[in-house]
Amino acid sequence: MRGVIPEARTKWEAEQAEIKLKREVFENRYDLRQTGKDKLSDFIDKVFLPWSKLNKRSWREDIYISNTLKEYFRGKTLREISPMLIEKFKGDRLKGITKKGTQRCPATVNREFDVLSKIFSLAIDCKKADTNPCTKVKKLRVNNQRYRYLLPEETTSGLLAQPCDAYGNKERQRPRHSDERRSKSGICRTL
């Protein structure tokens, strides 16, 4: 191992820092650290939900989504949840049927995935986990296009002739010449 340790002022301090670095490498290589041993359901109840109530306006949705996550990952520790298990979760949730009897939308699965990712980010901040397995998983592709049908009176009123953006808002008329400004008297002058 090579490098400079600016905090070490003597040879003995540098040797102690080297021993500490070697110990950290050894613990990471052989997985001797104590992080990730908490169960996901316990972490959600003790840390994530109280944090969510204090910091988010959508905390009620987080409770509902957390119950879904706790049920699916029942008995799993933070360390046992892998990217492949998260992919399986996404697939199972997407194939599932909702209470209304329809197929679940990809946007719903993405929201659940976002909550799981935030749980792991919070676990990393609390030093309960080393990594976030959600960073290696991509979100589902969402197609949320809406088609709007015009009423008969809208087609005859000239709405079609006016330019509008993708949301149906009328575009603002721009001045014919950008270098012309209208003075207080109403006469155009060139800059």
DRENTORDO-201455 format. One line per field, with one value per residue: residue number from 1; residue in three letters; x, y, z of N, C-alpha, C in turn. Coordinates in pm, whole numbers. Each point is the difference from the previous one (the first is absolute). Layout:
nr <- [NUM; ...]
rest <- [Ala; ...]
n_x <- [X; ...]
n_y <- [Y; ...]
n_z <- [Z; ...]
ca_x <- [X; ...]
ca_y <- [Y; ...]
ca_z <- [Z; ...]
c_x <- [X; ...]
c_y <- [Y; ...]
c_z <- [Z; ...]
//
This chain:
nr <- [1; 2; 3; 4; 5; 6; 7; 8; 9; 10; 11; 12; 13; 14; 15; 16; 17; 18; 19; 20; 21; 22; 23; 24; 25; 26; 27; 28; 29; 30; 31; 32; 33; 34; 35; 36; 37; 38; 39; 40; 41; 42; 43; 44; 45; 46; 47; 48; 49; 50; 51; 52; 53; 54; 55; 56; 57; 58; 59; 60; 61; 62; 63; 64; 65; 66; 67; 68; 69; 70; 71; 72; 73; 74; 75; 76; 77; 78; 79; 80; 81; 82; 83; 84; 85; 86; 87; 88; 89; 90; 91; 92; 93; 94; 95; 96; 97; 98; 99; 100; 101; 102; 103; 104; 105; 106; 107; 108; 109; 110; 111; 112; 113; 114; 115; 116; 117; 118; 119; 120; 121; 122; 123; 124; 125; 126; 127; 128; 129; 130; 131; 132; 133; 134; 135; 136; 137; 138; 139; 140; 141; 142; 143; 144; 145; 146; 147; 148; 149; 150; 151; 152; 153; 154; 155; 156; 157; 158; 159; 160; 161; 162; 163; 164; 165; 166; 167; 168; 169; 170; 171; 172; 173; 174; 175; 176; 177; 178; 179; 180; 181; 182; 183; 184; 185; 186; 187; 188; 189; 190; 191]
rest <- [Met; Arg; Gly; Val; Ile; Pro; Glu; Ala; Arg; Thr; Lys; Trp; Glu; Ala; Glu; Gln; Ala; Glu; Ile; Lys; Leu; Lys; Arg; Glu; Val; Phe; Glu; Asn; Arg; Tyr; Asp; Leu; Arg; Gln; Thr; Gly; Lys; Asp; Lys; Leu; Ser; Asp; Phe; Ile; Asp; Lys; Val; Phe; Leu; Pro; Trp; Ser; Lys; Leu; Asn; Lys; Arg; Ser; Trp; Arg; Glu; Asp; Ile; Tyr; Ile; Ser; Asn; Thr; Leu; Lys; Glu; Tyr; Phe; Arg; Gly; Lys; Thr; Leu; Arg; Glu; Ile; Ser; Pro; Met; Leu; Ile; Glu; Lys; Phe; Lys; Gly; Asp; Arg; Leu; Lys; Gly; Ile; Thr; Lys; Lys; Gly; Thr; Gln; Arg; Cys; Pro; Ala; Thr; Val; Asn; Arg; Glu; Phe; Asp; Val; Leu; Ser; Lys; Ile; Phe; Ser; Leu; Ala; Ile; Asp; Cys; Lys; Lys; Ala; Asp; Thr; Asn; Pro; Cys; Thr; Lys; Val; Lys; Lys; Leu; Arg; Val; Asn; Asn; Gln; Arg; Tyr; Arg; Tyr; Leu; Leu; Pro; Glu; Glu; Thr; Thr; Ser; Gly; Leu; Leu; Ala; Gln; Pro; Cys; Asp; Ala; Tyr; Gly; Asn; Lys; Glu; Arg; Gln; Arg; Pro; Arg; His; Ser; Asp; Glu; Arg; Arg; Ser; Lys; Ser; Gly; Ile; Cys; Arg; Thr; Leu]
n_x <- [85; -32; 53; -50; 38; -74; -84; 75; 52; -16; 110; -6; -41; 94; 81; -47; 13; 118; 19; -47; 69; 103; -33; -20; 111; 58; -57; 31; 121; 7; -56; 91; -42; -55; 24; -125; 18; -46; -115; -41; -84; 100; 86; -95; -34; 128; 42; -38; -97; 71; 105; -77; -52; 127; 39; -108; -56; 69; 9; -125; 43; 97; -100; -83; 93; 28; -132; -6; 97; -57; -114; 52; 68; -103; 59; 11; 130; 52; 87; -108; -37; -9; 77; 38; 2; 59; 76; 11; 24; 77; 52; 11; 44; 76; 24; 9; -110; -54; -40; 18; 94; 78; 77; 99; 0; 86; -77; -98; 47; 14; -120; -41; 58; -56; -108; 14; 25; -103; -63; 56; -35; -116; -3; 43; -89; -80; 80; -120; 42; 67; -91; -40; -62; -78; 124; -2; -117; -47; -57; -128; -15; -33; -119; 8; 2; -57; -110; -5; -130; -4; -65; -122; -34; 90; -49; -117; 43; 70; -33; -37; -42; -24; 127; 27; 36; 81; -17; -6; 108; -69; 75; 86; -67; 98; 75; -41; 50; 98; 52; -130; -14; -110; 5; 2; 42; 49; 105; 23; 99; 103; 51]
n_y <- [-117; 91; 105; 120; -2; 105; -81; -95; 24; -122; -74; 6; 128; 10; -70; 74; 106; -51; -29; 120; 51; -74; 38; 124; -15; -54; 94; 86; -53; -20; 115; 57; 96; 82; 68; 37; -11; 127; -41; -15; -91; -42; 8; -54; -87; -26; -2; -78; -68; 0; -35; -90; -27; 11; -70; -76; 62; -90; 26; 35; 45; 57; 23; 32; 72; 52; -2; 46; 87; 28; -4; 68; 87; -71; 35; 87; -14; 116; -83; -69; 125; -69; 47; -128; 7; 116; -55; -103; 88; 68; -113; -44; 119; -1; -128; 54; -34; 118; 78; 85; -93; 107; 3; -18; 132; 16; 108; -85; -92; 101; 38; -126; -6; 120; -48; -115; 74; 76; -115; -48; 112; -9; -128; 45; 100; -98; -32; -29; 60; -82; -68; 66; -116; 99; 41; -131; 51; -21; 118; -28; -28; 129; -35; 127; -29; 118; -48; 118; -21; 73; 93; -17; 67; -86; -88; 52; 7; -81; -88; -68; 121; 3; 42; -123; -10; -94; 99; 55; 54; 111; -2; 70; 104; -23; 103; 68; 109; -80; 75; -15; 116; -13; 123; 93; 62; -124; 76; -84; -33; 18; -106]
n_z <- [0; -91; 52; 8; 125; -33; 65; -59; 122; 51; -2; 131; -12; -92; 81; 100; -79; -35; 125; 28; -102; 39; 123; -47; -71; 104; 75; -96; -14; 128; -25; 79; -76; 86; -113; -17; 132; -10; 47; -126; 46; 79; -102; -76; 96; 28; -127; -103; 59; 115; -76; -59; 120; 34; -104; -8; -104; -68; 129; -28; -117; 71; 84; -98; -62; 119; 17; -124; 24; 118; -67; -103; 72; 38; 116; -98; 11; 35; 55; 32; -3; -113; -98; -1; 131; -19; -97; 81; 97; -86; -43; 125; 37; -109; 26; 120; 63; -30; 100; -100; 2; -1; -108; 83; 8; -101; -8; 31; -83; -86; 43; -5; -118; -23; 60; -67; -107; 39; 22; -111; -62; 65; -37; -116; 3; 44; -101; -52; -112; -81; -71; -108; 12; 33; 28; 14; 36; -123; -14; 15; -127; 3; -45; 33; -128; -13; -46; -58; 13; -114; 66; -50; 111; 45; -85; 22; 124; -76; 92; -108; -35; 130; -2; 41; 126; 50; 89; -121; 56; -18; -110; 66; -48; -83; 35; -103; 55; 33; -98; -20; 57; 68; -38; 94; -108; -2; -22; -98; 72; -76; 60]
ca_x <- [-85; 78; -76; 44; -94; 38; -18; 111; 115; 119; 0; -88; -138; -22; -13; -131; -101; 10; -62; -144; -47; 4; -110; -122; -1; -26; -141; -84; 22; -57; -138; -8; -69; -128; -107; -91; -56; -136; -106; -58; -126; 32; 55; -111; -84; 72; 74; -50; -133; 9; 66; -94; -103; 57; 64; -69; -145; -63; 33; -108; 30; 117; -47; -61; 106; 86; -66; 22; 141; 22; -62; 76; 135; -18; 109; 128; 81; 41; 109; -50; -75; 94; -64; -84; -123; -79; -56; -109; -107; -61; -76; -119; -96; -55; -93; -109; -128; -36; -129; -105; -2; 77; 144; 70; 74; 144; 28; -22; 116; 113; -14; 41; 144; 60; -6; 102; 130; 16; 24; 141; 81; -8; 77; 141; 27; 0; 105; -61; 26; 118; -31; -139; -14; -91; 75; 35; -126; -62; -144; -79; -37; -138; -64; -112; -60; -145; -58; -111; -89; -60; -145; -35; 14; 141; 56; -49; 37; 134; 101; 100; 87; 93; 105; 0; 104; -45; -101; -120; 5; 27; 131; -3; 42; 128; 9; 45; 144; 46; 75; -91; -69; -105; 20; -121; -95; -57; 73; 112; 132; 103; 112]
ca_y <- [117; 122; 122; 95; 20; 134; 15; -64; 89; -81; -132; -87; 33; -50; -146; -28; 27; -110; -117; 24; -18; -143; -64; 33; -79; -138; -14; 9; -115; -121; 32; -14; 115; -30; 71; -79; -113; 33; -42; 112; 41; 75; 130; 83; 43; 80; 114; 63; 62; 127; 99; 38; 87; 132; 66; -13; 21; -123; -105; -100; -93; -78; -105; -103; -66; -72; -126; -89; -41; -90; -129; -71; -31; -47; -79; 29; 108; 97; -58; -109; 53; 17; 56; -101; -11; 120; -23; -95; 77; 84; -86; -54; 109; 41; -104; -11; 63; 96; -24; 27; -108; 37; -24; 111; 86; 11; 117; -42; -82; 93; 72; -95; -14; 122; -6; -97; 64; 99; -75; -40; 121; 38; -101; 33; 118; -43; -103; -131; -74; 46; 40; 5; -89; 60; 77; -88; -42; 109; 15; -45; 103; 42; 67; 72; 92; 14; 49; 91; 14; 132; 12; 62; 145; 36; -8; 112; 130; 41; -49; -76; 90; 64; -92; -32; -94; -138; -9; 68; 142; 84; 64; 145; 65; 69; 115; -35; 25; -3; 120; 113; 18; 99; 107; 37; 61; -102; -5; -94; 57; -102; 16]
ca_z <- [0; -9; 15; 100; 110; 47; 145; 71; 12; 29; -64; 78; -36; -135; 9; 60; -103; -97; 63; -1; -138; -33; 71; -73; -123; 40; 40; -120; -87; 59; 41; 144; 58; 62; -67; -82; 73; 43; -91; -73; 63; 122; -38; -50; 112; 100; -53; -121; 14; 75; -83; -106; 57; 29; -114; -128; -1; -49; 95; 4; -109; 43; 90; -83; -78; 96; 34; -114; 3; 115; -29; -103; 49; 137; 56; -65; 55; -101; -77; -85; -114; -111; -120; -66; 79; -30; -134; 17; 62; -103; -91; 70; 22; -128; -44; 96; -25; 105; 65; -98; -98; -118; 12; 63; -93; 28; 84; 139; 39; 13; 128; 105; -15; 53; 147; 42; -17; 106; 124; 2; 14; 141; 74; -19; 83; 139; 10; 17; -124; -72; -136; -40; -115; -99; -97; -111; -62; -75; 13; -113; -96; 22; -113; 59; -94; 4; -124; 26; -113; -1; -11; -129; 3; 2; -135; -81; 57; -44; 94; -74; -73; 92; 45; 143; 40; 17; 104; -44; 34; -116; 4; 7; -124; 13; -90; -134; -3; 139; 34; 9; 127; -9; 98; 73; -90; -85; -126; 5; -27; -16; 95]
c_x <- [89; -92; 57; -109; 36; -14; 117; 121; 128; -12; -95; -147; -33; -17; -135; -113; 1; -65; -152; -57; 0; -115; -132; -10; -32; -147; -93; 13; -67; -136; -20; -72; -136; -116; -85; -64; -141; -100; -61; -126; 25; 54; -110; -80; 72; 61; -73; -135; 0; 68; -95; -108; 52; 40; -77; -148; -73; 24; -110; 19; 119; -41; -59; 107; 92; -63; 16; 143; 28; -59; 83; 137; -3; 119; 136; 72; 38; 108; -51; -76; 99; -71; -89; -132; -91; -60; -118; -121; -72; -87; -127; -105; -66; -103; -124; -124; -33; -133; -116; -9; 74; 147; 67; 83; 149; 34; -18; 119; 123; -7; 41; 151; 72; 1; 104; 140; 26; 26; 147; 92; 3; 80; 150; 37; 8; 106; -56; 21; 122; -34; -151; -16; -91; 75; 37; -123; -61; -150; -70; -31; -149; -50; -126; -65; -151; -47; -122; -81; -71; -152; -34; 16; 145; 60; -44; 45; 139; 109; 110; 99; 104; 106; -9; 109; -63; -112; -130; -3; 34; 137; -17; 51; 129; 2; 60; 151; 49; 75; -89; -68; -105; 24; -133; -105; -62; 71; 117; 130; 99; 114; 132]
c_y <- [123; 120; 86; 15; 134; 18; -56; 92; -77; -132; -95; 27; -51; -151; -39; 22; -111; -126; 14; -20; -146; -75; 26; -79; -145; -21; 7; -124; -124; 25; -17; 118; -41; 72; -96; -118; 27; -50; 124; 50; 79; 139; 94; 55; 97; 128; 69; 69; 124; 111; 54; 94; 140; 76; -2; 29; -127; -118; -106; -103; -88; -112; -115; -78; -80; -133; -102; -52; -97; -138; -79; -44; -48; -88; 28; 113; 95; -57; -106; 49; 38; 65; -101; -19; 121; -11; -96; 69; 85; -84; -55; 108; 45; -101; -9; 78; 92; -38; 20; -108; 33; -31; 126; 76; 1; 119; -32; -81; 89; 79; -91; -19; 123; 0; -99; 58; 103; -69; -39; 122; 47; -98; 26; 121; -35; -107; -138; -87; 61; 57; 2; -90; 58; 80; -85; -48; 120; 3; -54; 117; 31; 72; 67; 99; 1; 57; 84; 14; 134; -9; 69; 152; 46; -4; 117; 135; 45; -44; -75; 90; 65; -99; -23; -101; -138; -13; 71; 147; 81; 64; 150; 57; 77; 122; -42; 17; 8; 126; 124; 1; 108; 104; 33; 61; -101; -13; -96; 73; -114; 27; -6]
c_z <- [0; 17; 112; 104; 63; 152; 79; 1; 30; -72; 72; -35; -141; 0; 60; -101; -105; 56; -2; -141; -40; 67; -72; -131; 32; 36; -120; -87; 56; 65; 151; 67; 53; -69; -81; 70; 50; -104; -65; 69; 128; -31; -49; 117; 94; -56; -116; 20; 88; -79; -107; 53; 26; -126; -131; 14; -43; 96; 9; -111; 37; 95; -80; -78; 92; 42; -112; 0; 114; -27; -101; 51; 145; 43; -60; 73; -113; -91; -98; -122; -109; -119; -72; 74; -26; -139; 7; 63; -103; -93; 63; 21; -130; -52; 88; -41; 118; 64; -96; -108; -129; 24; 54; -103; 35; 89; 148; 51; 16; 130; 117; -2; 57; 153; 53; -12; 109; 134; 9; 12; 145; 87; -14; 86; 148; 28; 34; -123; -68; -137; -21; -124; -108; -105; -122; -76; -70; 24; -125; -91; 13; -124; 52; -96; 15; -132; 35; -128; 10; -11; -132; 1; 3; -140; -85; 53; -39; 96; -73; -71; 90; 44; 151; 29; 24; 103; -38; 36; -125; 16; -6; -132; 25; -93; -134; -12; 143; 39; 8; 137; -19; 110; 67; -92; -95; -133; 16; -28; -6; 95; -72]
//
